[in-house]
Amino acid sequence: MTDEAGRLGTNVRWQGHARNSPGYRRILIALFVGGVATFAQLYSFQAVLPRIARELRLDAGSAALTVSMATIGLALGVIPWSVVADRIGRVQAMTFAICAASAVGLAVPFAPSFGLMLGGRVLEGLMVGGLPAIAITYLVEEIEARSTTRAVGVYVAGTTVGGLTGRLLAGPLAELVSWRTAVFAVAVLCAVASVLFLRLIPRSRRPTPAVQPHALRGLSAQLGRHFRSPRLLVMLAQALLLMGGFVAMYNFVGFRLSAAPFELPPSVVSLVFLAYLAGTWSSVQAGVLAARWGRLPVLIVCTAVMIIGVCATTLDALVAVLIGIVLTTLGFFGAHSIASEWVGHEAIADRAQASSLYNLFYYAGSSLFGWFGGVLYASSGWPATAGMIMFLAFAAGLMALSALRGPGPAELQQARRDRG
């Protein structure tokens, strides 16, 4: 139990920071800059993929491994990080993760071989995984229940700003210096953001769950309970399918815009990542709309917007492609904001592990479909990659409609407690 919890007394149940309180604001700002620190370095390579392919004489799919290997590392790390957080505390685990990620990120761009670079990216992803593995659970535990949807939206907005910053800074810089130096510059920015995170993040006021020596043996049982929940499985499918399609689009749309009929220079192609600002806005607005209209309707609408956007990118008109990228980004981040927060409330117990499973599927989809989209692009061009993305989003929406109607067990349990 934390000191603060002890001062509150064992009979007082911590309800979380109220909206607009000093603690609430510090949490939101800290996790916003934490999202920038981690996701800028995670995706900075995406902006220089055509340059990596050209300099190292790789095809599009092989160059994209610099992104996929990092997300594989992240996917592998999220469940172990949730266990670490249960043992040493949410804030302590996030602190170690973000510092280690910054250190590795500063070294990776200068790896002497492509194989070592990929290995470093796996390690970088493992360290980066500490923040998304824990952040949602930390928010659910430390902020009052009625404000968590909006708070998660702000955190997701921070990840979009991070993704945008990494891509937008690395792309134009690579025109002036080498792509390695450009990626290193992003890592320096992430290190600065990490320092801000450390100074701002409040100590947890909810006691860290007691972990017994045999707790690791019980992890499989905890995960098994989640896998037996059809609703949770569908939420995990949202992460796998939607993220997989979204990353595939951003991995290879640069190749499409650099080729005929557009043939845009790399510095102009990098500006496409400004579409991430649409995701920054939609991730927050989706939480606001979900609080008013319910999670499922907003999730379905966001998924439909994503499909429409991807469809528009198949047209050979530059304006249509750009509008399509913006719509896809709007839809994806809105859906992700809803689904990631929903998982935290759907789980009756072991919420940290449920959120970690969401992140595992999220980045597994990024790694798998982010690579496979390149295979399709190399063999059949952009229409094949876009077709894959639309199919994934359609399947995710269909599953959500079939399984997520009505309140879940956790919501029913909370309603019974409220009546009692």
JOJO-V868750 format. One record per backbone hydrogen bond with DSSP energy under -1.0 kcal/mol. CO is the residue of the C=O (numbers start at 1). NH is the residue of the N-H. E is the energy in kcal/mol with one decimal. If there is no record, write none. Layout:
# JOJO-V868750
co=<CO | CO>
nh=<NH | NH>
e=<E | E>
This chain:
# JOJO-V868750
co=<2 | 3 | 4 | 5 | 9 | 17 | 18 | 21 | 22 | 23 | 24 | 25 | 26 | 27 | 28 | 29 | 30 | 31 | 32 | 33 | 34 | 35 | 36 | 38 | 39 | 43 | 45 | 48 | 49 | 50 | 51 | 52 | 53 | 59 | 60 | 62 | 63 | 64 | 64 | 65 | 67 | 68 | 69 | 70 | 71 | 72 | 73 | 74 | 77 | 78 | 79 | 80 | 81 | 82 | 83 | 84 | 85 | 89 | 90 | 91 | 92 | 93 | 94 | 95 | 96 | 97 | 98 | 99 | 100 | 101 | 102 | 104 | 107 | 108 | 113 | 114 | 115 | 116 | 117 | 118 | 119 | 120 | 121 | 122 | 123 | 124 | 125 | 127 | 128 | 129 | 131 | 134 | 135 | 136 | 137 | 138 | 139 | 142 | 144 | 145 | 147 | 148 | 149 | 150 | 151 | 152 | 153 | 154 | 155 | 156 | 157 | 158 | 159 | 160 | 161 | 162 | 163 | 164 | 165 | 166 | 167 | 169 | 170 | 172 | 173 | 173 | 178 | 179 | 180 | 181 | 182 | 183 | 184 | 185 | 186 | 187 | 188 | 189 | 190 | 191 | 192 | 193 | 194 | 195 | 196 | 197 | 212 | 216 | 218 | 219 | 220 | 221 | 222 | 223 | 224 | 226 | 229 | 230 | 231 | 232 | 233 | 234 | 235 | 236 | 237 | 238 | 239 | 240 | 241 | 242 | 243 | 244 | 245 | 246 | 247 | 248 | 249 | 252 | 253 | 254 | 257 | 259 | 259 | 265 | 266 | 269 | 270 | 271 | 272 | 273 | 274 | 275 | 276 | 277 | 278 | 279 | 281 | 282 | 284 | 285 | 286 | 287 | 289 | 290 | 294 | 295 | 296 | 297 | 298 | 299 | 300 | 301 | 302 | 303 | 304 | 305 | 306 | 307 | 308 | 309 | 311 | 312 | 317 | 318 | 319 | 320 | 321 | 322 | 323 | 324 | 325 | 326 | 327 | 328 | 329 | 330 | 331 | 332 | 333 | 334 | 335 | 336 | 337 | 338 | 339 | 340 | 341 | 342 | 343 | 350 | 351 | 352 | 353 | 354 | 355 | 356 | 357 | 358 | 359 | 360 | 361 | 362 | 363 | 364 | 365 | 366 | 367 | 368 | 369 | 371 | 371 | 372 | 373 | 374 | 375 | 376 | 377 | 381 | 382 | 383 | 384 | 385 | 386 | 387 | 388 | 389 | 390 | 391 | 392 | 393 | 394 | 395 | 396 | 397 | 398 | 399 | 400 | 408 | 409 | 410 | 411 | 412 | 413 | 414 | 415 | 416>
nh=<6 | 7 | 8 | 9 | 12 | 144 | 21 | 25 | 26 | 27 | 28 | 29 | 30 | 31 | 32 | 33 | 34 | 35 | 36 | 37 | 38 | 39 | 40 | 42 | 43 | 46 | 48 | 52 | 53 | 54 | 55 | 56 | 58 | 63 | 64 | 65 | 66 | 67 | 68 | 69 | 71 | 72 | 73 | 74 | 75 | 76 | 77 | 78 | 81 | 82 | 83 | 84 | 85 | 86 | 87 | 88 | 89 | 93 | 94 | 95 | 96 | 97 | 98 | 99 | 100 | 101 | 102 | 103 | 104 | 105 | 106 | 108 | 110 | 111 | 117 | 118 | 119 | 120 | 121 | 122 | 123 | 124 | 125 | 126 | 127 | 128 | 129 | 130 | 131 | 133 | 135 | 138 | 139 | 140 | 141 | 142 | 143 | 17 | 147 | 148 | 151 | 152 | 153 | 154 | 155 | 156 | 157 | 158 | 159 | 160 | 161 | 162 | 163 | 164 | 165 | 166 | 167 | 168 | 169 | 170 | 171 | 173 | 174 | 175 | 176 | 177 | 182 | 183 | 184 | 185 | 186 | 187 | 188 | 189 | 190 | 191 | 192 | 193 | 194 | 195 | 196 | 197 | 198 | 199 | 200 | 201 | 215 | 219 | 222 | 223 | 224 | 225 | 226 | 227 | 228 | 229 | 233 | 234 | 235 | 236 | 237 | 238 | 239 | 240 | 241 | 242 | 243 | 244 | 245 | 246 | 247 | 248 | 249 | 250 | 251 | 252 | 253 | 256 | 257 | 258 | 264 | 262 | 263 | 269 | 270 | 272 | 273 | 274 | 275 | 276 | 277 | 278 | 280 | 281 | 282 | 283 | 285 | 286 | 288 | 289 | 290 | 291 | 293 | 294 | 298 | 299 | 300 | 301 | 302 | 303 | 304 | 305 | 306 | 307 | 308 | 309 | 310 | 311 | 312 | 313 | 314 | 315 | 321 | 322 | 323 | 324 | 325 | 326 | 327 | 328 | 329 | 330 | 331 | 332 | 333 | 334 | 335 | 336 | 337 | 338 | 339 | 340 | 341 | 342 | 343 | 344 | 345 | 346 | 347 | 354 | 355 | 356 | 357 | 358 | 359 | 360 | 361 | 362 | 363 | 364 | 365 | 366 | 367 | 368 | 369 | 370 | 371 | 372 | 373 | 374 | 375 | 376 | 377 | 378 | 379 | 380 | 381 | 385 | 386 | 387 | 388 | 389 | 390 | 391 | 392 | 393 | 394 | 395 | 396 | 397 | 398 | 399 | 400 | 401 | 402 | 403 | 404 | 412 | 413 | 414 | 415 | 416 | 417 | 418 | 419 | 420>
e=<-2.1 | -2.2 | -1.9 | -1.4 | -1.4 | -2.1 | -2.0 | -2.4 | -2.3 | -2.3 | -2.3 | -2.5 | -2.7 | -2.7 | -1.9 | -2.5 | -2.1 | -2.3 | -1.8 | -2.7 | -2.1 | -2.3 | -1.8 | -1.5 | -1.7 | -1.1 | -1.2 | -2.6 | -2.9 | -2.1 | -3.0 | -2.6 | -2.4 | -2.4 | -2.1 | -1.3 | -1.8 | -1.4 | -2.5 | -2.9 | -2.0 | -2.2 | -2.2 | -2.1 | -2.6 | -2.5 | -1.4 | -1.3 | -2.4 | -1.6 | -1.7 | -2.4 | -2.6 | -1.6 | -1.3 | -2.9 | -1.8 | -2.0 | -2.4 | -2.5 | -2.2 | -2.4 | -2.5 | -1.8 | -2.5 | -2.5 | -1.7 | -1.9 | -2.4 | -2.6 | -1.5 | -2.2 | -1.5 | -2.0 | -2.1 | -2.3 | -2.1 | -2.6 | -2.2 | -1.9 | -2.0 | -2.7 | -2.6 | -2.2 | -2.0 | -2.8 | -2.0 | -1.6 | -1.6 | -1.8 | -3.1 | -2.7 | -2.4 | -2.6 | -2.2 | -2.1 | -1.8 | -3.2 | -1.9 | -1.1 | -2.0 | -3.1 | -1.8 | -1.8 | -2.1 | -2.9 | -2.2 | -1.8 | -1.7 | -2.0 | -2.4 | -2.3 | -2.8 | -2.7 | -3.0 | -2.6 | -1.9 | -3.3 | -2.4 | -1.9 | -2.2 | -1.6 | -2.0 | -1.2 | -1.2 | -3.0 | -1.9 | -2.2 | -2.2 | -2.2 | -1.5 | -1.8 | -2.0 | -1.9 | -2.2 | -1.9 | -1.8 | -2.2 | -2.2 | -1.6 | -1.7 | -2.2 | -2.3 | -1.8 | -1.5 | -2.4 | -2.3 | -1.1 | -2.1 | -2.7 | -2.3 | -1.9 | -1.5 | -2.3 | -1.0 | -1.6 | -2.3 | -1.9 | -1.9 | -2.4 | -1.9 | -1.7 | -1.5 | -2.4 | -2.8 | -2.1 | -1.4 | -1.3 | -2.1 | -2.4 | -2.7 | -1.7 | -1.9 | -1.9 | -2.5 | -1.6 | -2.2 | -1.9 | -2.5 | -1.5 | -2.8 | -1.2 | -2.9 | -2.3 | -2.1 | -1.8 | -1.6 | -2.0 | -2.2 | -2.1 | -2.1 | -1.6 | -1.9 | -1.9 | -2.6 | -2.3 | -2.4 | -2.7 | -1.6 | -2.8 | -2.5 | -1.8 | -3.5 | -1.9 | -1.1 | -2.6 | -2.5 | -2.2 | -2.4 | -2.1 | -2.4 | -2.3 | -2.0 | -2.0 | -2.4 | -2.3 | -2.3 | -2.3 | -1.8 | -1.1 | -1.3 | -1.4 | -2.2 | -2.5 | -2.5 | -2.4 | -2.2 | -2.1 | -2.6 | -2.6 | -2.2 | -2.7 | -2.7 | -2.7 | -2.2 | -1.8 | -2.3 | -2.9 | -2.2 | -1.8 | -2.8 | -2.6 | -1.4 | -2.3 | -1.9 | -1.0 | -1.0 | -2.2 | -1.7 | -1.8 | -2.8 | -2.0 | -2.3 | -2.0 | -2.0 | -2.6 | -2.6 | -2.5 | -2.5 | -2.0 | -2.4 | -1.5 | -2.3 | -2.8 | -2.1 | -1.1 | -1.0 | -2.8 | -2.3 | -1.1 | -1.2 | -2.2 | -2.1 | -2.6 | -1.6 | -3.2 | -1.7 | -1.3 | -3.1 | -2.2 | -1.9 | -2.0 | -2.5 | -2.2 | -2.3 | -2.2 | -2.5 | -2.4 | -2.1 | -2.4 | -2.4 | -2.1 | -2.1 | -2.3 | -1.7 | -1.7 | -2.2 | -2.3 | -2.4 | -2.3 | -2.2 | -2.1 | -2.0 | -2.4 | -2.1 | -1.9>
